[in-house]
């Protein structure tokens, strides 16, 4: 399905009911909006793991402009500010009030841009494997820890000078280290409708990926926030989440670091991560009534 948002046609999909029969009444479920990683990927990276939340919530997925099935648009609009405005605009267009927003990886960057610009819009935020500021030397060190010198060099070569060839090599050699569990399926990589041009525009220390910094704006966020990260995450290592949590309001933030876990927290630790998400969604829903 498509919806027009800020001059772009955005693809979206929905899992689960908004209202469900509960005895003699219809019970309204909270709406979770999934903000996918990338850039250059699509919402399918969130499936099927986050689809399991439909027992307690309606889950809305969408592709950012310049990503997946959404309009490619002009490259000058491939910015965190525009993507943040699109997230707010998507909710307005679909009539979603007080969403619980879950941002993973690059989707967490977008979620932070949105939450610091519209601090009273969401009822809750879950920030998974993400950062308020990316320090690339720490990324290269993390890849060295999990994959050795060769993998670290491939990662550094791509991020410092993003090209199609470097991205293909990075995806083939480095992305497998995102997952800690050796038996995790790589089917998600094959299913994605890739938009490499968006990634090359955004990625690396010389582009917005290296310039954005939300640390001095985090205190503006005015809703309960769950932060989750894997101890073995090479692309958003746990020290990034430590710095993120340090800037958030302590009275409304819950922080979980998962051991023996990589970038794909829900893939590596499905039972623990989904339990934490369900508890968070229930607590936010109860407090907002």
N, C-alpha and C positions, 0 to 999 in steps of 0.2 A: 504494500500500500504506500501511497505517496501523499505528502502534505506540503503546501507552500509555506515556507518560513523565510522571512527576510530576503525575498527575491530568489530563493533557491527551492528546488523540488527535492525534499528529503524523503528517503525511503524509511519506513518504520514497520515494525511487526509487534504483535501482542501475544503473550502467553497468559492464559487464565482469565477468569471472570472478574469483573469489577464489583459485582454484587453476587452473593451466593445464598441459596436457601439454607436457613438455619432454624429448623422447627417451624414455628408459625410466622416467622419474620424473614426478611431478606437482610443479610448482613453485608455491610460495605467493607471491602478489603482495601488496605492501603495500596497505593501505586508506587512501584519501584521503577525508576528509569535507569537503564543500563547505558553507561557511557563507555564505548569500546576503546581499546588500545589501538596502537598504530604508531604514527599516522600511516595512511595508505592501506589500511586493512578494512574490515567491516564488522558488523554486529555479530557475525556468526562465531567469532572468537568467544562469545559469552554463552554459546549453546554447546552441549545440553546442560552444563553444570548449573547455571543460574535459573534454568527452567524449572528446577526442582523446588524453587521458592513459591511456586504457584499454589501450594497448600495454604499459604498464609497471605499471599499478595498477588496482585496483578502485575505482570512484568512487561514493560514496554522497552523495546530495543529500537535503535535507529542507527543509520549511517551518517557520519558527519559529511558536510559538503566537501567535495573533493575526495571522498572515500566511498568504496563499495558501490552501491546502486544509486546513490544520491547524485545530484548534478555535480559535474566537475567544477564549474564556475571559474572565475578568473583567479589566477594564482595569488593576486594581491589580497584576496579574501581568505586565504589559508593562514589564518592567524588565530591565536588563542582567544583574543578578544571577540572575533567574529564567531568562532565556535561556541564561546560562552553565550553570546547573544542568541545563537541558534538553539542552544539547549533551553534557554528561557522561552524563546519564541515557539519551540516545539510544544512545550507544556501549555503555553497560552492557546495555541492553535487546537490542541487536543482537549482542552478544558481540564488539564491536570492541575489540581490545586494542592499545595504543600506536598510535593513528591518526596520520596526517599530516594536519593540519587546515589548510585554506586558507580564510582569511577575507577577503572583499572588501568595501570601503567600510564600511557599517554592520555587515556581517558580521565585519569586522575588530574593531569595538568589542566585539562579542559574544565573539570569539575571545580578545581580550585579557582580558576579564572572566573567561573560563573558564581561561585559561592562568595568570593570576595567582592564581586560587583553587585550581586543581588543577595545580600547576607540574610534577608528575612524570607526568602522565597521557598527554600526547602524546609521540610520538617526534620530531616536527618541526612547525614552524609556517611557513606562508607568509602574510604580511600584505601585501595588495595595495590601494593607494589608500585608506589608512585613517589613523587617528590615535589617540594615547593621550589627547589633549586637543584639543577643537575651539575655536579662537579665531575667532569669527565676523567681526570686522572684516577679518581676513586673507582670509576667504572672499569678502567683498564686493569687496575689492581685486582678488582673482584673477578674479572675474567681469568686473570692469571692464577688466582687461588683455585678456581673450580676447573679450569681447563688447561693450564700451563701456558708457557711463553708463546707458542705458535698461535693459539686461540686468542690470546691477548693482543698479539700483533695484528691479526686479521680484524679484530674489533676496532682497534685504534685506527687502522688504515681506512676502514669504512667511515667511521664517525668523523675523522678529521677531514676527509674529502669524499663525501657521498657521491657514488656513481652507480649506474645500473650494474656494472660488472662486480664492483665491490659489495653491493647489496646482495647479489645472488650468492657470492661466496660467503658472506656473513650469515645469510639465511641457512645455507647448507651446513656450515661448520660451527657457527656460534650459537644460533637459536636453539639447537638441541640441549645446550647447557642451561637454558631457561628452566627446564624441568629437572628436579632432583631425583624423582622416582624413575628408575630405568625402564619400567614397564608402561610408562605413559604413552598413549597413542599420539602419533604425529599427524593424524588425519586432519586436525584443525588447520594445519598449514596448507594442505591441499585444497580444502574447502573455500578458503578465503578468496574473495574477488579483489585482487590486489590493484592498487593505484600507486605505482612506484613513484610517479612524478611528484605526488604530494609529499611523500617521505623525503625525497631528495631536496625538496624546497624547504622543509622544516628542520630536518635532522642535523645534528652535529653542533659543536661549540661555536661555529662561525655563523650559525643561523639562529632562529628564535629559540630553538631547543637549548642553546647555550646561553641565551640572553635573559630569558624570563626568570623572575625571582619574586615569589609571592610571600617571602618570609616576613616582611614588615607589614603585610596586610592580613595575616592569618587571624589576628585577634578580632577582626571584624566579623568573622563567621559566628553566627548566632543560632546554632542548633546542635543537637547531640551529634557526635562524630565518632565513628569507629575507624581505627587505623590498623591495617594488618600487613605484615611483610614476612617473607621467608628469610631465615638466617643465611641461606646459600644463594640468594638472589644476586646475579651478576650485573644486571642492567639497571636496577634501582636498589643498590645494596642497603642493608638495614640502617646504616648511619644516616641515609637520606630521610628515612621515616623518623629516626630519633630527632633530627632537626625539625621536621614537620611538626611532630607532637610538641616539641618545646615551644613552638609559636602559637599553638592552639590553647584555648581556655581549658585549664586542667579540670574544672568542675563539670565539663560536658564532653570530655574525651575519654575513650576507652582504647587502649593500645595492646595489641597482641603480636608478639614475635614468635613465629613457629620454627622450631628446630627441624633439621633434616628436611628443609623445604626451600624450593627455588622461587622463581618469579611467578609461576602459576600456582598461587596459594590454594585456590579451590581445587585445582587438578592434583596437586601433591598431597594436600591434607583435606580431602572432601568432607569427611565426617566432622572434623573439628571446625573447619572454616564455615560450613553450612550451619552448624549448630550455633556458632557465634553470630552469624548473619541473622538467623531466625530470632535469636534472643534480642538482638539489636532492633530488628523490625518490630517485634512485639512490644518492646519497651517504648519505642518512639510512637507507635500507634496508640498505646495506652495513655501516654502522657499528653498526646495532642487532642484527645477527646474532650 
